[in-house]
Amino acid sequence: MGDVPQTHSNPAELAEKRAEAYRLKLRGLSDRAAAAEMGVSHTTIQNWVRQEADDIVLPLAAELRKVQLERLGEMRQAAIEVLERFHLTVSHGKVIKDDYGDPLEDDGPKLQAIDRLLRIEERIAKLMGLDAPTKAEIEARVEPQPAELQKMLRQARERVEQDEATLRG
């Protein structure tokens, strides 16, 4: 079959053909076999399957991302509350006090909350694509060698060639 674009004036008909192409691919048919069965080109099958997959997967992925971000937001808030709370230092069931008789604050829970917040923030950044690699463009310039240096290199090559000729002769 040629790669003639398939045009459909009826969106419902096109949606059904895309869904059928997707079902055939799920059954394990190759693009060419599905194309033969549906009477279209293999590139049309590829396009329909990609479009159908996008229509199915992308909304589900967006919904999952939204749910996960909401949960992470709740976890983040809980970690912030732990971070902001005053934690008593307790040893052998007794509150430890400083030299003035005031309860001594335990830094352990705060440090754990900070660690947990960092992990939550990393996960949020990953879900939102903030940590994706960025493309960098590097430009290198090679400056031309000064004429004097070029002359010295040429003279050195000539001397080497003369020495090699003398050694061969």
C-alpha positions, 0 to 999 in steps of 0.5 A: 500500500502507498502512504496515502493519508487517510482522511475521514470526515466522520470523527467517530469513524476515525476514532473507531479505526484508531481503536481497531488498529490499537486492538490489532497491535495489542493482539500482536500483529505487525504494522504491516499485518494490521495495515493489510487487515484494515486496508491502509498503509503501515504508516497509517497504522503507526500513526493511529496506534500512536494517537490512540495510545496518547489518547489513552495513556497521557490522560491517565498519566496526568491523573496519576501525576496529579494524585501523587502530587496531592499525596506528596503535598500532604506528606510535605505538610506533615513533615513541616509540622514535625519540623516546626514542633518542639521536641523534648529530649528524653532519656530513660523515660525522663525529660532532660533539662539544661543548666537553667532547668528548661527542657532540652530540645531534641534535634533528631526529629527536626533533622529527620523531618528535613531529610524527609522533606528533601526526599519529598521535594526530590520526588516532586521535582522528578514528577514535574520534570524539573530535574530533566537534563538540560542541553548545553551548547558549547562553542569552541574557537581555534585561534589561528597560529601567529605567522612567526610560529608557523614559520618556525614549524615549517623550518623545523619540518624542513630540518627534520626532512634534511636530517632524514635524507642525510641519514638515508644517504 
